[in-house]
């Protein structure tokens, strides 16, 4: 498949820079996997589209303030560091800027509110990535450095949100059920859900299970080649709790629908269930879901609108068909839907 087959025109003004005033005020395009667009509504209408016995699967990962702004020592030049993954107590895989200038052995410092984190570049990697050692006054325990990161760090808003992060983003760029720290990007389909809406779904008889997949920087990784098959997604860690595996396997055996909230949840479920019975436990997913994938767990999908040529768009096209999805996207553009992380949503049934 050609990557160009997953392109579409998007006016820049449709890229949402701010969230809706209320989470479930976001617009909802409902798409039938067989027939095309069914309706235009809002996320608040979600209980009307799901059925008793459906299982709603969500990703309970929690975004941490992974973006550190500071300066080089002793020159004072500006430095930006995006923490991607903790390698051990003090070492991190990080994306740094200016990437070409920060060499092995260079020291950096991040400080705010009377707290400071000192860092040293340990290893150069590709595309501006570095292995960085971080320490602070109380760095004997990982929890202490986490507290400093929480105090000093900034919310890692995606690069297409062209404004500085604000205090409100600390809560708004987080799902209401986020609890397991570890993501550098939010599982954005879940940003639309509220406690009252989840309560209404439970009252209707829609069960809910929580899985965890920590979203890495690879979610923004462009598909660089000409052919889809040449692309590889970055591996991401996920966890399926035992109770969630039992509930999901029971639903599947009974022919009840599993509705995944977001592409990250979809990757976790399809990875865990790809060889039959959905397996509980911790694992790493390198599954690239693209047209041709046979879905074994997911029967419905709530998702945001994704970037052209992205692996996330290819996942949605695998679930609902490329032509139908691109036609729905064209209609969403025509009707002024808001795109990407803080944008509107699509429900595929």
C-alpha positions in Angstrom: 0.0 0.0 0.0 1.2 3.5 -0.7 1.4 5.9 2.2 -0.1 8.6 -0.1 -3.3 6.6 -0.2 -3.9 7.8 3.4 -3.5 11.5 2.8 -6.2 14.1 3.0 -6.4 17.9 2.9 -7.0 19.6 6.3 -7.3 23.3 6.7 -5.0 24.4 9.6 -7.8 26.3 11.3 -9.5 22.9 12.1 -6.6 21.8 14.3 -7.9 22.3 17.8 -5.7 24.5 19.9 -8.0 24.4 23.0 -10.3 21.7 24.4 -14.1 22.1 24.5 -15.5 23.9 27.6 -17.0 20.6 28.7 -15.4 17.3 27.8 -18.5 15.6 26.4 -19.5 18.7 24.4 -17.2 17.5 21.7 -18.9 16.7 18.5 -19.3 13.0 17.5 -19.4 11.6 14.0 -21.0 8.1 14.1 -19.7 5.8 11.3 -21.1 2.4 10.3 -18.3 0.0 9.3 -20.5 -1.3 6.5 -22.5 1.7 5.3 -20.7 5.0 6.0 -21.7 8.0 8.1 -24.8 7.4 10.3 -25.2 10.6 12.3 -23.6 13.8 13.7 -24.1 14.3 17.4 -22.0 15.0 20.6 -20.1 12.7 22.8 -22.8 13.2 25.5 -25.0 11.0 23.3 -22.7 8.0 23.6 -25.1 6.0 25.8 -27.7 6.1 23.0 -25.3 4.4 20.6 -24.0 1.5 22.9 -26.0 -1.5 24.0 -26.5 -3.3 27.3 -23.8 -6.0 27.4 -21.2 -4.0 25.5 -17.8 -3.7 27.2 -16.1 -0.3 27.1 -12.3 -0.7 27.3 -10.3 2.3 28.3 -6.6 3.1 28.8 -5.9 4.3 32.3 -2.4 5.5 31.7 -1.5 8.9 33.2 0.5 11.6 31.5 3.4 13.1 33.5 4.9 16.6 32.9 7.7 15.2 30.7 8.8 18.4 29.1 11.7 20.1 30.9 12.9 23.6 30.0 16.3 24.7 31.2 19.8 25.8 30.3 23.3 24.4 29.5 25.9 24.6 32.2 27.9 26.8 32.3 27.1 28.6 29.0 23.5 29.3 29.9 22.1 28.4 26.4 18.5 27.3 26.3 17.8 23.5 26.5 14.6 21.6 26.1 14.3 17.9 27.1 11.3 15.6 26.5 11.6 12.6 28.8 10.5 9.5 26.8 11.1 6.5 29.0 12.8 5.8 32.3 15.7 3.3 31.8 16.5 2.9 35.5 16.4 5.1 38.6 18.4 8.0 37.2 18.8 7.4 33.4 16.2 8.4 30.8 15.7 8.1 27.1 15.0 11.7 26.1 14.5 13.9 23.1 16.7 17.0 23.4 16.9 20.3 21.7 19.3 21.6 20.3 20.1 18.1 19.4 23.2 18.7 17.3 24.9 20.8 20.0 24.4 18.7 23.1 27.3 16.3 23.2 28.2 13.4 25.5 29.4 14.8 28.8 27.5 18.1 28.6 25.6 19.2 31.7 22.2 20.9 31.8 20.0 22.3 34.6 16.3 22.6 34.9 14.8 24.7 37.7 11.6 26.4 38.8 9.8 27.2 42.1 13.0 26.8 44.2 13.6 23.2 42.9 16.3 22.1 40.4 17.2 19.0 38.4 20.7 18.5 37.1 21.4 16.4 34.1 24.2 15.0 32.1 24.2 13.7 28.5 25.5 10.1 28.6 24.9 8.8 25.1 24.0 10.2 21.7 21.2 8.4 19.7 19.4 9.1 16.4 17.0 11.9 15.6 18.0 14.1 18.6 17.5 11.4 21.2 19.9 11.1 24.1 20.4 9.0 27.2 20.3 11.5 30.0 21.1 11.1 33.7 19.0 13.2 36.0 19.5 13.9 39.7 18.3 16.2 42.4 18.9 16.8 46.0 16.8 13.8 47.1 17.6 11.5 44.2 18.2 8.4 46.3 14.7 7.3 45.4 12.9 7.4 42.0 9.8 8.9 43.7 11.8 11.9 44.7 12.9 12.7 41.2 9.3 12.2 40.1 8.2 14.8 42.5 10.8 17.3 41.1 9.7 16.5 37.6 6.1 17.1 38.6 7.0 20.5 40.1 9.3 21.6 37.3 8.0 19.9 34.2 5.5 21.1 31.6 2.6 19.2 30.1 4.0 17.7 26.8 1.3 19.0 24.5 1.6 17.7 20.9 3.7 19.8 18.5 0.6 20.8 16.4 -0.8 22.6 19.4 1.0 25.9 18.8 0.8 27.5 22.2 2.6 27.1 25.6 1.0 24.7 28.0 -1.2 26.3 30.7 -2.0 25.2 34.2 -5.4 24.0 33.0 -3.7 21.5 30.7 -2.5 19.5 33.7 -6.0 18.4 34.3 -7.6 18.7 30.9 -4.9 16.8 29.0 -5.6 13.8 31.2 -8.5 11.3 31.3 -10.8 11.4 34.3 -9.7 7.7 35.1 -6.0 8.2 34.6 -4.0 6.5 37.4 -0.9 4.7 36.1 1.9 7.2 35.5 4.0 6.7 32.4 2.8 8.4 29.2 4.2 11.4 27.3 1.0 11.8 25.4 -2.6 11.4 26.4 -4.9 8.6 25.0 -6.9 11.4 23.5 -10.2 9.6 22.8 -10.7 9.2 26.5 -10.4 12.9 27.1 -14.1 13.2 26.1 -15.4 11.0 28.9 -16.7 12.3 32.2 -17.7 10.6 35.4 -21.5 11.3 34.8 -21.2 10.0 31.3 -19.4 6.8 32.5 -22.1 6.5 35.1 -24.9 6.7 32.5 -23.2 4.0 30.5 -23.0 1.8 33.6 -26.6 2.4 34.3 -27.4 1.2 30.8 -25.5 -2.0 31.3 -22.3 -1.2 29.6 -19.4 -2.7 31.5 -16.0 -1.0 31.7 -12.6 -2.5 31.9 -9.3 -0.7 32.3 -6.0 -1.7 30.6 -2.8 0.3 30.6 -0.6 1.2 27.6 2.0 3.9 28.2 1.9 6.2 25.1 5.4 7.0 23.9 6.7 9.6 21.5 6.3 7.0 18.7 2.6 8.0 18.6 3.8 11.1 16.7 6.4 9.2 14.6 5.8 10.0 10.9 5.5 7.2 8.3 8.5 8.3 6.3 8.7 5.8 3.4 6.5 5.5 0.4 5.1 2.1 1.3 3.0 1.4 4.4 4.6 -2.1 4.8 8.1 -0.5 5.2 7.1 1.3 8.4 7.6 0.0 11.9 5.8 1.3 15.0 7.8 1.9 18.2 7.2 -0.8 20.8 5.1 0.3 23.8 4.5 -1.5 27.1 1.0 -2.5 28.1 -0.7 -4.4 31.0 -3.9 -6.3 30.9 -5.1 -6.9 34.5 -6.4 -10.4 35.2 -10.0 -9.2 35.9 -10.0 -7.3 32.6 -8.8 -10.4 30.7 -11.6 -12.5 32.3 -14.3 -9.9 31.4 -13.0 -9.4 27.9 -12.8 -13.1 27.1 -16.3 -13.7 28.6 -17.7 -10.9 26.4 -16.0 -12.3 23.3 -17.1 -15.9 24.0 -20.7 -14.6 24.4 -20.6 -12.6 21.2 -20.9 -9.3 23.1 -19.2 -6.2 21.6 -15.9 -4.8 22.9 -15.7 -1.1 22.2 -12.2 0.3 22.5 -11.7 3.9 23.6 -8.8 5.0 21.4 -6.1 3.5 19.2 -3.8 2.8 22.2 -6.5 0.6 23.8 -7.0 -1.1 20.5 -3.3 -1.9 20.1 -3.2 -3.4 23.6 -6.3 -5.5 23.2 -5.4 -6.8 19.7 -1.8 -7.5 20.8 -3.0 -9.5 23.9 -5.6 -11.4 21.9 -3.8 -12.0 18.6 -3.2 -15.7 19.3 -6.6 -16.7 20.7 -7.6 -16.2 24.3 -6.7 -12.7 25.5 -3.8 -13.0 27.8 -3.4 -11.1 31.1 -0.2 -9.6 32.3 2.5 -7.3 31.1 3.9 -7.3 27.6 5.3 -5.1 24.8 3.3 -4.3 21.7 5.0 -3.7 18.4 1.8 -4.5 16.4 1.3 -2.2 13.4 -2.4 -2.4 12.7 -3.0 -1.5 9.1 -5.5 -2.5 6.4 -5.5 -6.3 6.2 -5.4 -6.7 9.9 -7.9 -9.3 11.2 -9.5 -7.9 14.4 -10.0 -10.6 17.1 -11.1 -8.5 20.1 -12.3 -5.0 19.1 -15.8 -4.6 17.7 -16.3 -0.9 18.1 -14.0 2.1 18.3 -14.2 5.6 19.8 -11.4 7.7 18.4 -10.3 11.2 17.6 -9.5 12.5 14.1 -5.9 11.7 13.2 -3.1 13.1 11.1 -2.8 12.5 7.4 -0.5 9.6 6.5 -0.2 8.6 10.2 -0.1 5.0 11.6 -3.1 5.9 13.7 -5.2 6.8 10.7 -4.1 3.5 9.1 -5.4 1.7 12.2 -8.8 3.3 11.9 -8.8 2.5 8.2 -8.0 -1.1 9.0 -11.1 -1.2 11.2 -13.6 0.6 9.0 -12.2 0.6 5.5 -10.0 3.2 3.9 -12.6 4.6 1.5 -15.3 4.9 4.2 -12.9 6.5 6.7 -11.5 9.1 4.2 -15.1 9.9 3.1 -16.1 10.5 6.7 -13.0 12.7 7.2 -13.9 14.7 4.1 -17.4 15.2 5.6 -15.9 16.2 9.0 -13.7 18.8 7.3 -16.7 20.1 5.3 -18.7 20.5 8.5 -15.9 22.1 10.5 -15.1 19.3 13.0 -12.1 20.0 15.2 -9.1 17.7 14.6 -6.4 15.9 16.7 -5.8 15.7 20.4 -8.2 18.4 21.7 -10.6 18.0 18.8 -13.8 16.1 18.2 -14.5 12.3 18.1 -15.7 9.5 15.8 -17.5 6.4 16.9 -17.1 3.4 14.6 -19.7 0.6 15.0 
